[in-house]
Amino acid sequence: MEWISTGNWKGEDEFEQLILSIDCRSREDPLIPATYFGNCVAPCIATIKNVVLMGENGFVIATKVIRETISKMVKSKDGILKDAERWHDAFKIPGRKIGIAGTPKHNFYDLDFGWGKLKKNETLSIDYN
């Protein structure tokens, strides 16, 4: 996993956002085949004020907010793409954004394209200030 952080600490009443990608292949109707190699992900953005995170139960509350945000998105009766036109509205909320990138489904160190096994994996991103 790679952690990408943008923004600076501002004050106690600022928003913090955790941004992660959700795999949509198994959530479409009709289902997208598991062999599909293309990109089929949706952004999932959990938002909370940092004053809550700094409280006594901040970690517990943060995990609950993240779990509820993911659950709301993947268990929507109207389908995961229902609000696709508004996915990026949450990016407009001012505050610090932390993104999680990567995938547990692709074992990059087990790949072999004929040159031998991978010894080092580096991820490049354009999300740096």
Contact map, one row per residue, 1 for C-alpha under 8 A:
111000000000000000000000000000000000000000000000000000000000000000000000000000000000000000000000000111100000000000000000000000000
111100000000000000000000000000000000000000000000000000000000000000000000000000000000000000000000000111000000000000000000001000000
111110000000000000000000000000000000000000000000000000000000000000000000000000000000000000000000011110000000000000000000000000000
011111000000000000000000000000000000000000000000000000000000000000000000000000000000000000000000011110000000000000000000000000110
001111100000000000000000000000000000000000000000000000000000000000000000000000000000000000000001111000000000000000000000000000000
000111110000000000000000000000000000000000000000000000000000000000000000000000000000000000000001110000000000000000000000000000111
000011111000000000000000000000000000000000000000000000000000000000000000000000000000000000000011100000000000000000000000000000000
000001111100000000000000000000000000000000000000000000000000000000000000000000000000000000000001000000000000000000000000000000000
000000111110000000000000000000000000000000000000000000000000000000000000000000000000000000000001000000000000000000000000000000000
000000011111010000000000000000000000000000000000000000000000000000000000000000000000000000000000000000000000000000000000000000000
000000001111110000000000000000000000000000000000000000000000000000000000000000000000000000000000000000000000000000000000000000000
000000000111110000000000000000000000000000000000111000000000000000000000000000000000000000000000000000000000000000000000000000000
000000000011111000000000000000000000000000000000111000000000000000000000000000000000000000000000000000000000000000000000000000000
000000000111111100000000000000000000000000000000111000000000000000000000000000000000000000000111000000000000000000000000000000000
000000000000111110000000000000000000000000000011110000000000000000000000000000000000000000001111000000000000000000000000000000000
000000000000011111000000000000000000000000000011110000000000000000000000000000000000000000000011110000000000000000000000000000000
000000000000001111100000000000000000000000001111000000000000000000000000000000000000000000000011110000000000000000000000000000000
000000000000000111110000000000000000000000001110000000000000000001000000000000000000000000000000111100000000000000000000000000000
000000000000000011111000000000000000000000111100000000000000000000000000000000000000000000000000111100000000000000000000000000000
000000000000000001111100000000000000000000111000000000000000000000000000000000000000000000000000001110000000000000000000000000000
000000000000000000111110000000000000000011110000000000000000000000000000000000000000000000000000000110000000000000000000000000000
000000000000000000011111000000000000000011110000000000000000000000000000000000000000000000000000000000000000000000000000000000000
000000000000000000001111110000000000000111000000000000000000000000000000000000000000000000000000000000000000000000000000000000000
000000000000000000000111111100000000000111000000000000000000000000000000000000010000000000000000000000000000000000000000000000000
000000000000000000000011111100111100000110000000000000000000000000000000000000000000000000000000000000000000000000000000000000000
000000000000000000000011111100110100000000000000000000000000000000000000000000000000000000000000000000000000000000000000000000000
000000000000000000000001111110100000000000000000000000000000000000000000010000110000000000000000000000000000000000000000000000000
000000000000000000000001111111110000000000000000000000000000000000000000000000110000000000000000000000000000000000000000000000000
000000000000000000000000001111110000000000000000000000000000000000000000000000000000000000000000000000000000000000000000000000000
000000000000000000000000000111110000000000000000000000000000000000000000000000000000000000000000000000000000000000000000000000000
000000000000000000000000111111111000000000000000000000000000000000000000000000000000000000000000000000000000000000000000000000000
000000000000000000000000110111111101000000000000000000000000000000000000000000000000000000000000000000000000000000000000000000000
000000000000000000000000100000111111000000000000000000000000000000000000000000000000000000000000000000000000000000000000000000000
000000000000000000000000110000011111000000000000000000000000000000000000000000000000000000000000000000000000000000000000000000000
000000000000000000000000000000001111100000000000000000000000000000000000000000000000000000000000000000000000000000000000000000000
000000000000000000000000000000011111110000000000000000000000000000000000000000000000000000000000000000000000000000000000000000000
000000000000000000000000000000000011111000000000000000000000000000000000000000000000000000000000000000000000000000000000000000000
000000000000000000000000000000000001111100000000000000000000000000000000000000000000000000000000000000000000000000000000000000000
000000000000000000000000000000000000111110000000000000000000000000000000000000000000000000000000000000000000000000000000000000000
000000000000000000000011100000000000011111000000000000000000000000000000000000000000000000000000000000000000000000000000000000000
000000000000000000001111100000000000001111100000000000000000000000000000000000000000000000000000000000000000000000000000000000000
000000000000000000001111000000000000000111110000000000000000000000000000000000000000000000000000000000000000000000000000000000000
000000000000000000111100000000000000000011111000000000000000000000000000000000000000001000000000000000000000000000000000000000000
000000000000000000111100000000000000000001111100000000000000000000001100100000000000000000000000000000000000000000000000000000000
000000000000000011110000000000000000000000111110000000000000000000001000000000000000000001000000000000000000000000000000000000000
000000000000000011100000000000000000000000011111000000000000000011001000000000000000000000000000000000000000000000000000000000000
000000000000001111000000000000000000000000001111100000000000000010000000000000000000000000000000000000000000000000000000000000000
000000000000001110000000000000000000000000000111110110000000010010000000000000000000000000000000000000000000000000000000000000000
000000000001111100000000000000000000000000000011111110000000000000000000000000000000000000000000000000000000000000000000000000000
000000000001111100000000000000000000000000000001111111000000000000000000000000000000000000000000000000000000000000000000000000000
000000000001110000000000000000000000000000000000111111100000000000000000000000000000000000000000000000000000000000000000000000000
000000000000000000000000000000000000000000000001111111100100100000000000000000000000000000000000000000000000000000000000000000000
000000000000000000000000000000000000000000000001111111101110110000000000000000000000000000000000000000000000000000000000000000000
000000000000000000000000000000000000000000000000011111111100000000000000000000000000000000000000000000000000000000000000000000000
000000000000000000000000000000000000000000000000001111111100000000000000000000000000000000000000000000000000000000000000000000000
000000000000000000000000000000000000000000000000000001111100000000000000000000000000000000000000000000000000000000000000000000000
000000000000000000000000000000000000000000000000000011111111100000000000000000000000000000000000000000000000000000000000000000000
000000000000000000000000000000000000000000000000000111111111110000000000000000000000000000000000000000000000000000000000000000000
000000000000000000000000000000000000000000000000000010001111111000000000000000000000000000000000000000000000000000000000000000000
000000000000000000000000000000000000000000000000000000001111111100000000000000000000000000000000000000000000000000000000000000000
000000000000000000000000000000000000000000000000000110001111111110000000000000000000000000000000000000000000000000000000000000000
000000000000000000000000000000000000000000000001000010000111111111000000000000000000000000000000000000000000000000000000000000000
000000000000000000000000000000000000000000000000000000000011111111100000000000000000000000000000000000000000000000000000000000000
000000000000000000000000000000000000000000000000000000000001111111110000000000000000000000000000000000000000000000000000000000000
000000000000000000000000000000000000000000000111000000000000111111111000000000000000000000000000000000000000000000000000000000000
000000000000000001000000000000000000000000000100000000000000011111111100000000000000000000000000000000000000000000000000000000000
000000000000000000000000000000000000000000000000000000000000001111111110000000000000000000000000000000000000000000000000000000000
000000000000000000000000000000000000000000000000000000000000000111111111000000000000000000000000000000000000000000000000000000000
000000000000000000000000000000000000000000011100000000000000000011111111100000000000000000000000000000000000000000000000000000000
000000000000000000000000000000000000000000010000000000000000000001111111110000000000000000000000000000000000000000000000000000000
000000000000000000000000000000000000000000000000000000000000000000111111111000000000000000000000000000000000000000000000000000000
000000000000000000000000000000000000000000000000000000000000000000011111111100000000000000000000000000000000000000000000000000000
000000000000000000000000000000000000000000010000000000000000000000001111111100010000000000000000000000000000000000000000000000000
000000000000000000000000001000000000000000000000000000000000000000000111111100110000000000000000000000000000000000000000000000000
000000000000000000000000000000000000000000000000000000000000000000000011111110110000000000000000000000000000000000000000000000000
000000000000000000000000000000000000000000000000000000000000000000000001111111110000000000000000000000000000000000000000000000000
000000000000000000000000000000000000000000000000000000000000000000000000001111100000000000000000000000000000000000000000000000000
000000000000000000000000000000000000000000000000000000000000000000000000000111111100000000000000000000000000000000000000000000000
000000000000000000000000001100000000000000000000000000000000000000000000011111111100000000000000000000000000000000000000000000000
000000000000000000000001001100000000000000000000000000000000000000000000111101111111000000000000000000000000000000000000000000000
000000000000000000000000000000000000000000000000000000000000000000000000000001111111000000000000000000000000000000000000000000000
000000000000000000000000000000000000000000000000000000000000000000000000000001111111000000000000000000000000000000000000000000000
000000000000000000000000000000000000000000000000000000000000000000000000000000011111111000000000000000000000000000000000000000000
000000000000000000000000000000000000000000000000000000000000000000000000000000011111111000000000000000000000000000000000000000000
000000000000000000000000000000000000000000000000000000000000000000000000000000000011111100000000000000000000000000000000000000000
000000000000000000000000000000000000000000000000000000000000000000000000000000000011111110000000000000000000000000000000000000000
000000000000000000000000000000000000000000100000000000000000000000000000000000000011111111000000000000000000000000000000000000000
000000000000000000000000000000000000000000000000000000000000000000000000000000000000111111110000000000000000000000000000000000000
000000000000000000000000000000000000000000000000000000000000000000000000000000000000011111111000000000000000000000000000000000000
000000000000000000000000000000000000000000001000000000000000000000000000000000000000001111111000000000000000000000000000000000000
000000000000000000000000000000000000000000000000000000000000000000000000000000000000000111111100000000000000000000000000000000000
000000000000000000000000000000000000000000000000000000000000000000000000000000000000000111111100000000000000000000000000000000000
000000000000001000000000000000000000000000000000000000000000000000000000000000000000000011111110000000000000000000000000000000000
000000000000011000000000000000000000000000000000000000000000000000000000000000000000000000111111000000000000000000000000000000000
000000100000011110000000000000000000000000000000000000000000000000000000000000000000000000001111100000000000000000000000000000000
000011111000011110000000000000000000000000000000000000000000000000000000000000000000000000000111110000000000000000000000000000000
000011100000000111100000000000000000000000000000000000000000000000000000000000000000000000000011111000000000000000000000000000000
001111000000000111100000000000000000000000000000000000000000000000000000000000000000000000000001111100000000000000000000000000000
001110000000000001110000000000000000000000000000000000000000000000000000000000000000000000000000111110000000000000000000000000000
111100000000000001111000000000000000000000000000000000000000000000000000000000000000000000000000011111000000000000000000000000000
111100000000000000011000000000000000000000000000000000000000000000000000000000000000000000000000001111100000000000000000000000000
110000000000000000000000000000000000000000000000000000000000000000000000000000000000000000000000000111110000000000000000000000000
100000000000000000000000000000000000000000000000000000000000000000000000000000000000000000000000000011111100000000000000000000000
000000000000000000000000000000000000000000000000000000000000000000000000000000000000000000000000000001111110000000000000000000000
000000000000000000000000000000000000000000000000000000000000000000000000000000000000000000000000000000111110000000000000000000000
000000000000000000000000000000000000000000000000000000000000000000000000000000000000000000000000000000111111000000000000000000000
000000000000000000000000000000000000000000000000000000000000000000000000000000000000000000000000000000011111111000000000000000000
000000000000000000000000000000000000000000000000000000000000000000000000000000000000000000000000000000000111111000000100100000000
000000000000000000000000000000000000000000000000000000000000000000000000000000000000000000000000000000000011111000001111100000000
000000000000000000000000000000000000000000000000000000000000000000000000000000000000000000000000000000000011111100001100000000000
000000000000000000000000000000000000000000000000000000000000000000000000000000000000000000000000000000000011111110001100000000000
000000000000000000000000000000000000000000000000000000000000000000000000000000000000000000000000000000000000011111111100000000000
000000000000000000000000000000000000000000000000000000000000000000000000000000000000000000000000000000000000001111111000000000000
000000000000000000000000000000000000000000000000000000000000000000000000000000000000000000000000000000000000000111110000000000000
000000000000000000000000000000000000000000000000000000000000000000000000000000000000000000000000000000000000000111111000000000000
000000000000000000000000000000000000000000000000000000000000000000000000000000000000000000000000000000000000000111111100000000000
000000000000000000000000000000000000000000000000000000000000000000000000000000000000000000000000000000000000111110111110000000000
000000000000000000000000000000000000000000000000000000000000000000000000000000000000000000000000000000000001111100011111100000000
000000000000000000000000000000000000000000000000000000000000000000000000000000000000000000000000000000000000100000001111100000000
000000000000000000000000000000000000000000000000000000000000000000000000000000000000000000000000000000000000100000000111110000000
000000000000000000000000000000000000000000000000000000000000000000000000000000000000000000000000000000000001100000000111111000000
000000000000000000000000000000000000000000000000000000000000000000000000000000000000000000000000000000000000000000000001111100000
010000000000000000000000000000000000000000000000000000000000000000000000000000000000000000000000000000000000000000000000111110000
000000000000000000000000000000000000000000000000000000000000000000000000000000000000000000000000000000000000000000000000011111000
000000000000000000000000000000000000000000000000000000000000000000000000000000000000000000000000000000000000000000000000001111110
000000000000000000000000000000000000000000000000000000000000000000000000000000000000000000000000000000000000000000000000000111110
000101000000000000000000000000000000000000000000000000000000000000000000000000000000000000000000000000000000000000000000000011111
000101000000000000000000000000000000000000000000000000000000000000000000000000000000000000000000000000000000000000000000000011111
000001000000000000000000000000000000000000000000000000000000000000000000000000000000000000000000000000000000000000000000000000111
